[in-house]
């Protein structure tokens, strides 16, 4: 059975050891104990292996590049879509899913149909991600605006075809 060592605990005193299915096996308070027990892929770990602290993991998460682009929430029962865009795609997709699940979505028609058809009839899809260029004149916001216009024209998610009420689809 394979094991791996995860980051430190909040106070940086413990190190968590988990199996391949991410089940916590044990918490070890000293790095020497990990080596003595032989964790890390079932082999004796190298003493030069650095375990990432919780602080390092958080910093890496915050510094990661967030994809910007256009997404849709599609009702597969009737083909209607809610088209949206964002400079950080993960946030709005999670927000829409959460708001629909908790029955507090601001779009009454979408919420009504979510309740009527059920969550299994809806898909959350990223339609296109902005391709970042190494050009000094590159503007992410302008590129996203261009993608918005293309997808609005292509899908026309208004009235009987969708849940959008206007062409302003950018979300924070």
N, C-alpha and C positions, 0 to 999 in steps of 0.2 A: 504494500500500500504506500502511495506517495504522500509526502507531507510538504507543507511549505510554511515559512515563518512570515507572519504579517507584522504590521507596524506595532509600535509600542502603545501602551495604555496611556490614558490622559496624563498621568503624572510621570510618565516615562520610566516607571519602575518595573513594569511587567512587559513581557513580549508574548504574543499570542501565537500558538502553533495550531494550524488547521489542516484538515485532510483535503483531498482533491475536490470534495463536494462542498467545501467551505464550512464544514462543521467544526466548531471549536473543539480541539482535543484537550488542550491544557494551556495554562498560563504559567510562564516561567519567569521568576523574578531576576534571574541573573543570566547573562549571555553565556557564561561558562557552562551552565546547566544544559543549554541547547546543544553545545558541542559534546558534552559528556553523554547525553542521551542519543546523539546521532540523528537528530531531525534534519530535514531539508532533503526531499526526494529520496528518502530511505538511505542516504549515504552520510558519511561523516562530513559535516560542513567545513568549508574552508574558514580559517580564522580571519581571512581578509574580507569575507562576505559582510557587507554593511546592511544592516536592517534599517529600513526607512522608519523614521519616527512619525508619529501622528501629525506633528507640525509640518514635516516635509511633505507628507501626502496631501495635506490641506493646501499648502503653498503650490504644489504642482497642479492641483485641481483648479485653483484660482487663476493660474498662469496659462492654462491650456487655451488653445485657439478655439473659439466658439464659432460654429458654422452659421453663416447668414444665408437666408434663402426664402423660398416660397413653399408653403405647405397647404394641405387641405384636410378637412374633416369631411369624409364622404359617407353618405347614407347609401348603402348598397341596395336597399329595398326599393328606393325610388330614383337614385342617381343624383340627388341634390347634393351640393357641396358648399362648405364654408371655406372660402379662400382667405389665407392670411400670409403675412410675411413678417420677418423679424431679423434683427442683427444678431440674435441669439435664438436659434430655432428650438432648442430644448425647452426653454421657459414657457413660451405660449402653448406648445403642444401639451405639456404637462398640465398647464393651467386649464385648458379647455377640457381635458380628460377629467380632471378633478372637479371642475364646476359642473360638468354634466352628471358625473357620478353622485355628487352631493345635492343635485337638483337646484342649483343656484346660478345656472348660466344666464347671462344677460340677454341672449337671443332667445326670446320666448318660443318662436317656431321651432328652432333647433331643439330646445329642451323638451317641447311637447312631443316631437317625433322620436327623440331619444327614449322618452318614457314609453311611448306607444310601441316602437319596434324593438327596443332593447339594445343594449350595448354590443351584442354580437353582430348587429346589422350596420355598424359604423367602423370605418377604418381611418386611422390617423397616418397620413403619408407626407413625406417630404418630397415635393415635386422637383425642385431644383435648388442646388446650392451654388452660391456665388463663387466663381473661380477667382481667387486672389492672384493678382499679377504683381511681378516685381518692378513695376513701372512707378517712378516717383510721382507721377500725376494720377495714379490710380486712386479712386474714391469709392470705398465700399458702399456707402449710402447711395451714391449715384447709380452704381451697378445694380443694387437691389431695386431701385426705382424702375430701372429698365426691365428687369425680370418681372416686376409686378405688372407693368403695362402689358407685357407679352402674355402672361397667364390670365389677366383679366379679359383680354381680347379673345383668347383661346377658349376659356371656359364660360365666360359671361355668367357668373354665379348670382344672378339677380332674379327675383320673381319666382317663377315656376322651376327655374334651373338651379336655384341655390338659396342660401341663407343670408348672403351679404345684402346690406341695405344701401351701401354706397361704395364708391371705388377706393376709398381710403382703407386699405387693408393692413397697413403697417402696425405692428404691435410691439410693445416694449418688452 
